């Protein structure tokens, strides 16, 4: 196999690429695969399409494969990107028809390269490498000569080396501690509610995180953040805030920031977005995204309402199924239909009706929003708050220094409704997680005793 095994993260920049796509029945759209190639750093110089059934040998058939090879040669394209999943046999057969030195990537392998560019932590880098090697191994075997195939179990062969590296990566990852679980446990002990943003890439999750985060200003509309308040310190897995640039895979690892929702301290996590025709095991191979959703108190499912109707319906269904696979109960889901500013009144109503028909009955009613313009975010925050575990407490304390520490802790970890100072007594009324309120009561009893 001619594909090199050097780090792909720096290879794509500036390289011309041709995208190739087929459909059993037209038309053939190439916008998304071109966007993915651009996100990987390639310069897309041409698109070759085909309408017809898949060829089991080369995916496209001999005639279209020859056309693709000719276009690559004429344009001097260093890479051909196929919008689809190639079997090892198809990959090998099609690659042999391309000019020498031309790299062949299918959709899965292209996205792996994007993940590799964005993986920051050691765990993420190892997980991406493991996914890449698992993908490459059958293609390496397919392209090997017969003599090599007879020796795959002997040390020193490329196939053996890859298998050995896979085994070592699996052992290393099993031994690494899970920082996300430690993070979740510590934050719950401190009284934070956990909210996860899920959905397809480019649906607006990173923009919503910026709207809600306490420590991030949003140009042209901070006041529209719909209940989020500014000024608190961030709690984040990354130093920089999530970007709102309109590009694919803006968030490649989970990013968590503090948001105070109507006085309630909350941690909001932006996760890796789903992608059309991308197996979920690829996402699981490098990220804690789905486990973050499974552990959250509330999952805000952000859907792009400006998608075509069929795309909107299909992506909503896939997202809901993925959340169900992670054990997210229906009542924890709040659907947010974003980008309604791009729709007329009739189309907006149609998307809401579709979402109401597809969303589980016990989930929150779908909420049409425009995150970029700040439209209807107050209703979204209210829906989130209505699904957070909440209790109310009235706590009476003696007016002393210890009581002031309890009141300060209540402000940090609950939504305080009122503090009444009357002579020698302090009456605190607050709302929050039942476990947090019980610890405040215990602290108050300790003072009384």
C-alpha positions as CSV (number, residue, x, y, z in Angstrom):
1,X,0.0,0.0,0.0
2,X,1.5,3.3,-1.0
3,X,0.0,5.3,1.8
4,X,2.7,6.5,4.2
5,X,2.4,6.0,7.9
6,X,3.9,9.4,8.9
7,X,1.8,11.8,10.9
8,X,-1.0,12.9,8.7
9,X,-1.7,16.1,10.6
10,X,0.9,18.1,8.7
11,X,0.7,16.4,5.4
12,X,-2.5,17.9,3.9
13,X,-1.7,21.6,4.0
14,X,-1.5,23.0,0.5
15,X,-2.0,19.7,-1.3
16,X,-4.4,19.8,-4.3
17,X,-7.2,17.2,-4.0
18,X,-9.9,15.9,-6.2
19,X,-13.1,14.7,-4.5
20,X,-15.1,11.9,-6.1
21,X,-18.7,10.9,-5.2
22,X,-21.4,8.6,-6.5
23,X,-25.1,8.1,-5.9
24,X,-27.4,5.3,-6.9
25,X,-29.8,7.9,-8.2
26,X,-28.9,11.6,-8.8
27,X,-28.2,14.3,-8.1
28,X,-24.8,13.8,-6.5
29,X,-23.9,16.4,-3.9
30,X,-20.3,17.2,-3.1
31,X,-20.6,20.2,-0.7
32,X,-20.0,18.3,2.5
33,X,-17.1,16.2,1.3
34,X,-15.4,19.3,-0.1
35,X,-15.9,21.0,3.3
36,X,-14.4,18.0,5.0
37,X,-11.4,18.0,2.6
38,X,-10.9,21.7,3.2
39,X,-11.1,21.2,7.0
40,X,-8.3,18.6,6.6
41,X,-6.2,21.2,4.9
42,X,-6.6,20.2,1.2
43,X,-7.2,22.5,-1.7
44,X,-10.1,21.0,-3.6
45,X,-9.4,21.6,-7.4
46,X,-12.1,19.4,-9.0
47,X,-15.0,17.1,-8.3
48,X,-15.8,13.9,-10.2
49,X,-19.3,12.4,-9.8
50,X,-21.2,9.3,-11.0
51,X,-24.8,8.3,-10.9
52,X,-25.3,4.6,-10.8
53,X,-24.9,1.4,-8.8
54,X,-21.7,0.8,-6.8
55,X,-19.1,-1.3,-8.6
56,X,-17.8,-4.1,-6.3
57,X,-14.4,-3.9,-7.8
58,X,-13.4,-0.2,-7.8
59,X,-16.5,1.5,-6.3
60,X,-16.9,3.6,-9.5
61,X,-16.3,1.1,-12.3
62,X,-13.5,1.0,-14.8
63,X,-14.7,3.9,-16.9
64,X,-15.1,6.3,-14.1
65,X,-11.9,5.1,-12.4
66,X,-10.0,5.8,-15.6
67,X,-11.6,9.3,-15.8
68,X,-10.7,10.0,-12.2
69,X,-7.1,8.9,-12.9
70,X,-6.9,11.1,-15.9
71,X,-8.2,14.2,-14.0
72,X,-5.6,13.5,-11.2
73,X,-2.8,13.4,-13.8
74,X,-4.0,16.5,-15.7
75,X,-4.3,18.6,-12.6
76,X,-1.3,17.2,-10.7
77,X,-3.6,16.4,-7.7
78,X,-1.7,14.7,-4.9
79,X,-4.8,13.2,-3.3
80,X,-8.1,11.7,-4.3
81,X,-10.9,11.8,-1.7
82,X,-13.8,9.4,-2.2
83,X,-17.1,10.4,-0.5
84,X,-17.9,6.9,0.7
85,X,-16.5,3.9,2.4
86,X,-14.1,1.8,0.4
87,X,-13.5,-1.9,1.2
88,X,-9.9,-2.9,1.4
89,X,-10.2,-4.6,-2.1
90,X,-11.8,-1.5,-3.6
91,X,-9.1,0.8,-2.1
92,X,-6.3,-1.4,-3.5
93,X,-7.9,-1.7,-6.9
94,X,-8.7,2.0,-7.3
95,X,-5.3,3.1,-5.9
96,X,-3.5,1.0,-8.5
97,X,-5.3,2.9,-11.3
98,X,-4.3,6.3,-10.0
99,X,-1.0,8.0,-11.1
100,X,2.0,7.0,-9.0
101,X,2.3,9.0,-5.8
102,X,-1.4,9.9,-5.7
103,X,-2.8,9.3,-2.3
104,X,-6.3,7.7,-2.0
105,X,-8.6,8.5,1.0
106,X,-12.2,7.5,1.6
107,X,-14.5,9.5,3.9
108,X,-13.6,7.5,7.0
109,X,-9.9,7.9,6.5
110,X,-10.2,11.6,5.7
111,X,-12.1,12.3,9.0
112,X,-9.5,10.3,10.9
113,X,-6.9,12.8,9.5
114,X,-9.0,15.7,10.8
115,X,-9.3,14.1,14.2
116,X,-5.5,13.6,14.2
117,X,-5.0,17.3,13.6
118,X,-7.2,18.2,16.5
119,X,-6.3,15.7,19.1
120,X,-4.7,17.5,22.0
121,X,-4.3,15.2,25.0
122,X,-2.1,12.1,25.1
123,X,-5.2,9.9,25.4
124,X,-6.8,11.5,22.4
125,X,-3.7,11.1,20.3
126,X,-3.3,7.4,21.2
127,X,-7.0,6.8,20.5
128,X,-6.7,8.4,17.1
129,X,-3.6,6.3,16.3
130,X,-5.4,3.2,17.3
131,X,-8.4,3.9,15.1
132,X,-6.1,4.7,12.2
133,X,-4.1,1.4,12.6
134,X,-7.3,-0.6,12.9
135,X,-8.5,1.0,9.6
136,X,-5.2,0.6,7.8
137,X,-4.5,-3.1,8.8
138,X,-6.9,-4.8,6.4
139,X,-5.8,-2.5,3.6
140,X,-2.1,-3.3,4.3
141,X,-2.9,-7.0,4.1
142,X,-4.9,-6.5,0.9
143,X,-2.0,-4.7,-0.8
144,X,0.7,-7.1,0.4
145,X,2.1,-9.7,-1.9
146,X,1.5,-13.4,-1.5
147,X,4.8,-14.0,0.1
148,X,4.1,-11.4,2.8
149,X,0.7,-12.9,3.5
150,X,2.3,-16.3,4.2
151,X,4.5,-14.6,6.8
152,X,2.1,-12.3,8.6
153,X,2.6,-14.0,11.9
154,X,6.4,-13.7,11.7
155,X,8.1,-10.8,13.5
156,X,9.6,-8.1,11.3
157,X,6.8,-7.9,8.7
158,X,4.7,-4.7,8.3
159,X,1.5,-6.5,9.2
160,X,3.0,-8.0,12.3
161,X,4.4,-4.5,13.3
162,X,0.9,-3.0,13.0
163,X,-0.8,-5.7,14.9
164,X,1.8,-5.5,17.7
165,X,1.3,-1.7,17.9
166,X,-2.4,-2.1,18.1
167,X,-2.0,-4.5,21.0
168,X,0.3,-2.1,22.8
169,X,-2.0,0.8,22.3
170,X,-5.0,-1.1,23.6
171,X,-3.0,-2.0,26.8
172,X,-1.8,1.5,27.3
173,X,-5.3,3.0,26.9
174,X,-6.7,0.5,29.4
175,X,-4.1,1.5,32.0
176,X,-4.6,5.3,31.6
177,X,-6.9,6.9,34.2
178,X,-10.1,8.4,32.9
179,X,-9.8,12.2,33.6
180,X,-13.4,12.9,32.6
181,X,-14.9,10.6,35.3
182,X,-12.7,12.1,37.9
183,X,-13.7,15.6,36.7
184,X,-17.4,14.7,36.8
185,X,-17.3,13.2,40.3
186,X,-15.4,16.3,41.7
187,X,-17.8,18.8,40.1
188,X,-20.9,17.0,41.4
189,X,-19.4,17.0,44.9
190,X,-18.9,20.8,44.6
191,X,-22.6,21.2,43.6
192,X,-22.4,21.8,39.9
193,X,-25.1,20.5,37.5
194,X,-23.8,19.0,34.3
195,X,-25.3,19.9,30.9
196,X,-24.0,18.4,27.6
197,X,-24.5,19.9,24.2
198,X,-24.9,17.2,21.5
199,X,-25.8,17.0,17.8
200,X,-24.2,17.2,14.4
201,X,-21.2,19.2,13.6
202,X,-21.9,22.8,12.5
203,X,-25.3,22.7,14.2
204,X,-24.2,25.6,16.5
205,X,-23.1,23.8,19.7
206,X,-19.9,25.8,20.1
207,X,-21.8,29.1,19.5
208,X,-24.3,28.1,22.2
209,X,-21.5,27.3,24.6
210,X,-20.2,30.8,24.2
211,X,-23.7,32.3,24.7
212,X,-24.1,30.5,28.0
213,X,-20.5,30.6,29.4
214,X,-20.0,33.0,32.3
215,X,-16.5,34.0,31.3
216,X,-16.9,34.5,27.5
217,X,-18.4,37.6,25.9
218,X,-20.3,37.2,22.7
219,X,-19.9,40.1,20.3
220,X,-23.1,41.9,19.2
221,X,-25.5,40.4,21.7
222,X,-24.3,39.4,25.1
223,X,-27.5,40.6,26.7
224,X,-29.4,38.0,24.7
225,X,-27.8,35.1,26.4
226,X,-31.2,34.2,27.9
227,X,-30.4,33.8,31.6
228,X,-26.7,33.2,31.6
229,X,-24.8,35.7,33.8
230,X,-21.2,36.9,33.3
231,X,-18.3,37.2,35.7
232,X,-17.5,33.8,37.2
233,X,-14.3,31.9,36.6
234,X,-14.3,29.2,33.9
235,X,-13.8,25.5,34.5
236,X,-12.5,24.3,31.1
237,X,-10.8,21.4,29.6
238,X,-9.1,23.8,27.2
239,X,-7.4,27.1,27.7
240,X,-9.2,28.9,24.9
241,X,-12.9,29.2,24.5
242,X,-14.7,27.2,22.0
243,X,-14.6,29.0,18.6
244,X,-17.7,29.9,16.7
245,X,-16.1,29.7,13.3
246,X,-18.4,28.1,10.7
247,X,-16.2,25.1,10.0
248,X,-16.5,21.3,10.5
249,X,-15.1,19.6,13.6
250,X,-14.5,22.9,15.5
251,X,-14.6,20.9,18.7
252,X,-12.5,17.7,18.6
253,X,-12.3,17.1,22.3
254,X,-14.9,17.9,24.9
255,X,-14.8,21.5,26.2
256,X,-16.4,22.4,29.5
257,X,-17.2,25.9,30.8
258,X,-19.1,27.3,33.8
259,X,-22.5,28.8,33.1
260,X,-24.7,30.4,35.8
261,X,-28.3,29.7,34.7
262,X,-30.6,32.0,36.6
263,X,-28.4,31.8,39.6
264,X,-27.7,28.1,39.4
265,X,-24.0,27.0,38.9
266,X,-23.8,24.7,35.9
267,X,-21.0,23.1,33.9
268,X,-21.8,23.0,30.1
269,X,-19.9,20.6,27.9
270,X,-19.5,21.0,24.1
271,X,-18.9,17.7,22.4
272,X,-17.7,16.4,19.1
273,X,-20.4,16.6,16.5
274,X,-21.9,13.7,14.6
275,X,-21.2,13.5,10.8
276,X,-23.3,11.9,8.1
277,X,-22.3,8.3,7.2
278,X,-19.7,8.2,9.9
279,X,-19.7,5.0,12.1
280,X,-20.2,5.9,15.7
281,X,-17.3,3.7,16.7
282,X,-14.9,6.2,15.1
283,X,-16.2,8.9,17.5
284,X,-15.9,6.5,20.4
285,X,-12.4,5.6,19.4
286,X,-10.9,9.0,20.3
287,X,-13.3,11.0,22.5
288,X,-15.4,10.8,25.7
289,X,-18.1,12.6,23.9
290,X,-20.9,10.0,24.2
291,X,-20.0,9.2,27.8
292,X,-20.3,12.9,28.6
293,X,-23.8,12.8,27.3
294,X,-24.6,9.7,29.3
295,X,-23.4,11.2,32.5
296,X,-25.1,14.6,32.1
297,X,-28.1,15.8,34.0
298,X,-29.5,17.4,30.9
299,X,-28.6,16.9,27.2
300,X,-29.4,19.8,24.9
301,X,-29.7,18.2,21.4
302,X,-28.8,21.0,19.0
303,X,-30.2,20.5,15.5
304,X,-29.7,22.6,12.4
305,X,-33.2,23.7,11.4
306,X,-31.9,25.2,8.2
307,X,-31.0,21.8,6.8
308,X,-33.3,20.4,4.0
309,X,-36.3,18.6,5.4
310,X,-35.1,15.1,4.8
311,X,-31.7,15.8,6.1
312,X,-33.1,17.5,9.2
313,X,-35.4,14.5,9.9
314,X,-32.7,11.9,9.4
315,X,-30.1,13.7,11.5
316,X,-32.5,14.2,14.3
317,X,-33.3,10.5,14.3
318,X,-29.7,9.5,14.2
319,X,-28.8,11.8,17.1
320,X,-31.7,10.6,19.3
321,X,-30.7,7.0,18.6
322,X,-27.1,7.7,19.5
323,X,-28.2,9.2,22.8
324,X,-30.4,6.3,23.6
325,X,-27.5,3.9,23.0
326,X,-25.6,5.8,25.7
327,X,-28.5,5.4,28.2
328,X,-29.7,9.0,28.1
329,X,-33.3,8.8,29.3
330,X,-35.8,10.7,27.2
331,X,-36.8,13.1,30.0
332,X,-33.2,14.4,30.1
333,X,-33.3,15.6,26.5
334,X,-34.0,19.2,25.4
335,X,-34.2,19.6,21.6
336,X,-33.0,23.0,20.4
337,X,-33.8,23.7,16.7
338,X,-31.1,26.2,15.8
339,X,-30.8,28.7,12.9
340,X,-34.5,29.5,12.6
341,X,-33.5,33.0,11.6
342,X,-32.7,31.5,8.2
343,X,-36.3,30.2,7.7
344,X,-39.6,31.7,6.9
345,X,-42.5,31.3,9.3
346,X,-44.0,28.3,7.4
347,X,-40.7,26.4,7.2
348,X,-40.0,27.1,10.9
349,X,-43.3,25.7,11.9
350,X,-42.7,22.7,9.7
351,X,-39.4,21.9,11.4
352,X,-41.0,22.2,14.8
353,X,-43.8,19.9,13.8
354,X,-41.3,17.3,12.5
355,X,-39.2,17.5,15.7
356,X,-42.4,17.1,17.8
357,X,-43.3,14.0,15.8
358,X,-39.9,12.4,16.2
359,X,-38.8,13.5,19.7
360,X,-39.8,11.2,22.6
361,X,-43.0,12.3,24.4
362,X,-41.2,12.6,27.7
363,X,-38.5,14.9,26.3
364,X,-38.8,18.7,26.4
365,X,-40.9,20.3,23.7
366,X,-38.6,21.3,20.8
367,X,-37.5,24.9,21.1
368,X,-36.8,27.0,17.9
369,X,-33.8,29.2,18.6
370,X,-31.3,31.3,16.8
371,X,-28.1,31.0,18.9
372,X,-26.2,33.5,16.8
373,X,-28.9,36.2,17.2
374,X,-29.8,35.2,20.7
375,X,-33.5,34.5,19.8
376,X,-35.5,32.4,22.3
377,X,-32.5,31.4,24.4
378,X,-34.4,32.3,27.6
379,X,-37.0,29.6,26.8
380,X,-34.1,27.1,26.2
381,X,-32.5,28.0,29.5
382,X,-35.9,27.6,31.3
383,X,-36.3,24.1,29.7
384,X,-32.9,23.1,30.9
385,X,-33.6,24.3,34.4
386,X,-36.9,22.5,34.5
387,X,-35.1,19.2,34.0
388,X,-32.2,19.7,36.5
389,X,-32.6,17.8,39.7
390,X,-33.9,20.5,42.1
391,X,-35.1,20.8,45.6
392,X,-35.8,23.8,47.8
393,X,-34.5,24.5,51.3
394,X,-35.1,27.0,54.1
395,X,-32.2,26.9,56.5
396,X,-32.0,28.8,59.8
397,X,-28.6,29.5,61.4
398,X,-27.3,31.6,64.2
399,X,-25.8,34.9,63.1
400,X,-22.1,34.1,63.4
401,X,-19.0,33.7,61.3
402,X,-19.7,30.0,60.6
403,X,-23.1,30.9,59.3
404,X,-21.6,33.4,56.9
405,X,-19.4,30.6,55.5
406,X,-22.5,28.4,54.9
407,X,-24.3,31.3,53.2
408,X,-21.2,31.9,51.0
409,X,-21.1,28.2,50.1
410,X,-24.8,28.4,49.2
411,X,-24.2,31.3,46.8
412,X,-21.4,29.3,45.1
413,X,-23.3,26.0,44.8
414,X,-27.1,26.8,44.7
415,X,-29.5,29.4,43.4
416,X,-30.1,31.6,46.5
417,X,-33.6,33.1,46.6
418,X,-33.3,35.1,49.8
419,X,-31.1,35.7,52.9
420,X,-32.9,37.3,55.8
421,X,-30.8,38.7,58.7
422,X,-33.1,39.3,61.7
423,X,-31.3,39.9,65.0
424,X,-29.4,36.8,66.1
425,X,-30.7,34.6,63.3
426,X,-30.0,34.1,59.6
427,X,-32.7,32.5,57.3
428,X,-31.4,31.2,54.0
429,X,-33.7,30.1,51.2
430,X,-32.2,28.4,48.2
431,X,-32.7,25.9,45.4
432,X,-30.3,23.3,44.0
433,X,-29.2,19.7,43.8
434,X,-30.8,17.7,46.7
435,X,-27.4,16.3,47.7
436,X,-25.9,19.9,48.0
437,X,-28.9,21.1,50.0
438,X,-28.5,18.2,52.4
439,X,-24.8,19.1,53.0
440,X,-25.8,22.7,53.7
441,X,-28.4,21.5,56.2
442,X,-25.7,19.3,57.9
443,X,-23.4,22.3,58.1
444,X,-26.2,24.3,59.8
445,X,-26.9,21.5,62.3
446,X,-23.2,21.5,63.1
447,X,-23.4,25.2,64.0
448,X,-26.5,24.7,66.2
449,X,-24.8,21.9,68.0
